[in-house]
């Protein structure tokens, strides 16, 4: 029998004078998303959790703005920035900065180790190995015990990170969430909401596995409705079964007014009925967990990828776009390796004096407004035309009537030798597309970066592995790693003392890194 028959069987034609005919009912999608986020975090589905946070712009948790910003730094894999952000808290006696630094450095080490061991284009990358050695040097002094340090060094002998029992289901998202949960216990109480944050009226957050509780109660409600209907129409089978929770995915009509039948009937029940004694039963809730598959993915890509950011959403909009140091060095090296030699640069741009890199960077920058710049522009146009003429792709894609005609300058180019190697093609493309003020300062740095010798770093890594892991010892287990668990805000965050010092440090760091690299290239 359809559920629409319940009102006629259980209610009278008399309406309750105290209750309106309609019952207002509102559901906020934001609250639904928070309940889902909590459900995902409890069950260790962190990849989906963080993706949903970014796509919906919703975060579940009672965090202050400072703590929320620190959380996003860690979830974005900005380990060094996370250390810099809490630097002002070091003098606080209640803050264990050593434990904080240990956790941040350890999880950074795991990601660098993943990059080094994982098959792919960055396997055993020299720059990653260099930063890995730096990490191990730090960990040697901040590990709680020598045994913990040996456990970490033992991971260097693995063919793949997932070959270790504790890392068979490892992924960067889960590891970063786990790292934040650990450091939150160290500094969360030191970063409480400010008075202005409390005045904003923080929204409620999902807790105590709220989504599972709502689903269980909803199934009970539907079971009670079915039982009341069976009593009203004399369905013996339904009466004998008692109030049985409905199936979660059973087919039911879309939510409508008939779902209020039980509520409407309860309004008509006499007061004495609610005072009747009853026997309390125990709830035996059993959640059948899914068996998560072993994920196969190039985690290096996840570590290196630029995360998705919801536009204008705090804290994403204030998080700096930083990478691991080895990634920045590698990008710098790749860019510099494609630049032409210094003598080619000087011959292309004769206004740039040779020798002093400072004079190259300044003179080249100001020569664009002179008459000599017109000759440089003409030469650059000729190079572009010559490249198009020598390119097989350009020959096949351009009309016959335009071939051999100087498109940029109108000058007929001379025959040119087609580059045969990737380096020659790259150098020619870079020489025609890079402006002189860009090429000149970095050309000396390019040669020094390309000629950098990573042999000492490799030797240090081998020595660390040899000293910490004897050949006869069995690979130990790494402890404590498993699957764990808008604009007003932006203005308030910029007033935060931690954030102000963090921003000032980042600005000074950019200047110091630039000038250090510049003068090192000059001395070399």
HELIX and SHEET records of a PDB file:
HELIX    1   1 UNK A    3  UNK A    5  5                                   3    
HELIX    2   2 UNK A    6  UNK A   10  1                                   5    
HELIX    3   3 UNK A   29  UNK A   42  1                                  14    
HELIX    4   4 UNK A   46  UNK A   56  1                                  11    
HELIX    5   5 UNK A   65  UNK A   75  1                                  11    
HELIX    6   6 UNK A   79  UNK A   85  1                                   7    
HELIX    7   7 UNK A   87  UNK A   89  5                                   3    
HELIX    8   8 UNK A   97  UNK A  117  1                                  21    
HELIX    9   9 UNK A  126  UNK A  142  1                                  17    
HELIX   10  10 UNK A  146  UNK A  154  1                                   9    
HELIX   11  11 UNK A  155  UNK A  157  5                                   3    
HELIX   12  12 UNK A  161  UNK A  163  5                                   3    
HELIX   13  13 UNK A  165  UNK A  167  5                                   3    
HELIX   14  14 UNK A  172  UNK A  187  1                                  16    
HELIX   15  15 UNK A  188  UNK A  190  5                                   3    
HELIX   16  16 UNK A  195  UNK A  199  1                                   5    
HELIX   17  17 UNK A  210  UNK A  233  1                                  24    
HELIX   18  18 UNK A  236  UNK A  241  1                                   6    
HELIX   19  19 UNK A  257  UNK A  260  5                                   4    
HELIX   20  20 UNK A  261  UNK A  268  1                                   8    
HELIX   21  21 UNK A  271  UNK A  275  5                                   5    
HELIX   22  22 UNK A  299  UNK A  304  1                                   6    
HELIX   23  23 UNK A  316  UNK A  318  5                                   3    
HELIX   24  24 UNK A  325  UNK A  337  1                                  13    
HELIX   25  25 UNK A  342  UNK A  348  1                                   7    
HELIX   26  26 UNK A  357  UNK A  366  1                                  10    
HELIX   27  27 UNK A  367  UNK A  369  5                                   3    
HELIX   28  28 UNK A  371  UNK A  390  1                                  20    
HELIX   29  29 UNK A  392  UNK A  397  1                                   6    
HELIX   30  30 UNK A  400  UNK A  402  5                                   3    
HELIX   31  31 UNK A  422  UNK A  433  1                                  12    
HELIX   32  32 UNK A  436  UNK A  450  1                                  15    
HELIX   33  33 UNK A  455  UNK A  468  1                                  14    
HELIX   34  34 UNK A  487  UNK A  494  1                                   8    
HELIX   35  35 UNK A  497  UNK A  523  1                                  27    
END                                                                             
